[in-house]
Amino acid sequence: MKGVDGDKKAVKLAYHIFLKLRNSASNNALVEAYYGSTLALLGRDASQPLEKADKAQEGLDALNQAISMDPRDKEIRMLRSNVCLRLPESFFQCSKTAVEDITFLLNHYQKDSSYLTKNQVKDLKRDLRTAYENMGKSDEADRVLERYSK
């Protein structure tokens, strides 16, 4: 969390930890997801535009790989949607992926109210609106969010 909050040293430390874990547990989807998340944070913190883009894309690729390894994992879906929402839509165009992840999570919550906390639901609804707005589809956000308000 220190890295997410802007601590560049914490990001580098987390990256090295997850790289090591990834090398020793190559089939662990959650490790792959956190590795991807740290790559995206390295991209955020990079000083050169090309390095920013490359690290962010590597992070997205790792997160996508984690989803393909375990598509039902709640934590991985939350990680990927958070990363997708924070990347510039004009360059990465991954708000659609965030919508997919958030919709997956909210659909499971509708079936089982213990699946997510009330704060997580509130945050996911806000993030869903943001994702639709990033895609220029505010009207669709209203329609979709109405379905989750019941």
N, C-alpha and C positions, 0 to 999 in steps of 0.2 A: 504493500500500500504506500510505502514511502516513495517508491519509484513512480507510482501513478500520480502522487502528489507533487512530483517534480524533482525528487532527489536523484540526480544523475548517477551518483556513486551507488546508490541502492539498485538502480536499474542494471548497472554493469555487474554488480555482485549477483543479482538474481539471474541475469543472463548466464553467467558462468556456472551457477548452481544447476540451472535447468539444462544447460548444454551437457554437463557431466551426467546428470540423471538420464537425459535422453540417450546418451551413448551407452549407458548400462541397462536401460529399460526401453529398448527401441519400440516395443509394441504397446506402450502405455499411452492411451489416448489423452489422459489428463495431463501428463507430463508434456506431451507434444503441444497441447493447447497453451499451457503456461510458457513453454519455450517460445511459441509463436507470439504470445502477448509481450514477452520481453523484447523480442525482435522489433515489434511495432513501437515499443517505447524507445528502443535504441534509435529507430528512425525519427521519432519525434525529437529526440535530443541531438541528432546529428547536425553538424554545421553546414555541410554541403548539400545542396538540393538533390543531387543525384543519389547520394548516400541515403538521404531521407526516404526517397522513393523506393530505392532498392530494399532497404531494411523493412519498410512498411509492407512491401509486396511479399518479401520472404516470410514475414509474420503472418500475413493473410494466407499464404500457401500452407504454412504449418497448421494454422487454425482449421483450414479446410480439410487438411489431412486428418486432423484429430476428429472432426465431424464424420469423415468417412470411416474412421475406425470405430466410433461409438456415437451414432447419430441420435441416440436417445438421452445422452448425458446432459443433465440440466446445467451443470457448472460450465461445461464447454460451450453450450449454446449461449450462456450469459456472457462469457468471455468474448466470443466472436462477435456478438451483437454490439458489445461495448466498443470493441476496436473498430468495427465497421462504421459506427456512428461518429467516431472522432476523426476519421480520415476524410479529406476533402472529396466530396461527391463528384466534383468536376473532373477529378483525376482518377479516382479508384472505382467509382460507380458501384459501391457495395451497400447502399442503403436498402436495396432489394433483399440482400442477404440478411441484413438486420431485421427486416420485416419478417422474413421466413423464420428466423430464430425466435423472435419475440412472439410471433403467432403460435409457434410450436409450444412455447412455454405457457402462454395464456390458455391455449386449448387444453393442455394437461391440467392446469389449475381449475378450469371449469368442470372437469371430471372429478378432481380431487382437491378440495379446498386446503388440504394440508401440504400440498405440493410446493406452494410459495407462501412467504409471509405477506401480510398486508402491505408493508413498505415495498417489498419487491414488486408486487402487483402495481402499486402506484407508480413506481419508477419505470416499470416496463410499459405502462400505458403512456407515460410521458415520452419515453424513448420511441414508442411506436409512432406517436404523432410527429416527433422530430424526423424520423426516417421518412415518413410520407411527405413531410414538408421539404426535406432535402431532395426528394424526387419531383417536387412541384405538384403533389397530389393531396393538398390539404382537404379537399372535399371527400376524398376516399378515406382519409384518416378519420373524419367524423363518422362516416358510415361504419367503418370497421370497429371503432372504439365503442359505438353504440351497442354492438353485439356483445362486448365484454362488460358492459355496465349492468347487465341483468343478473 
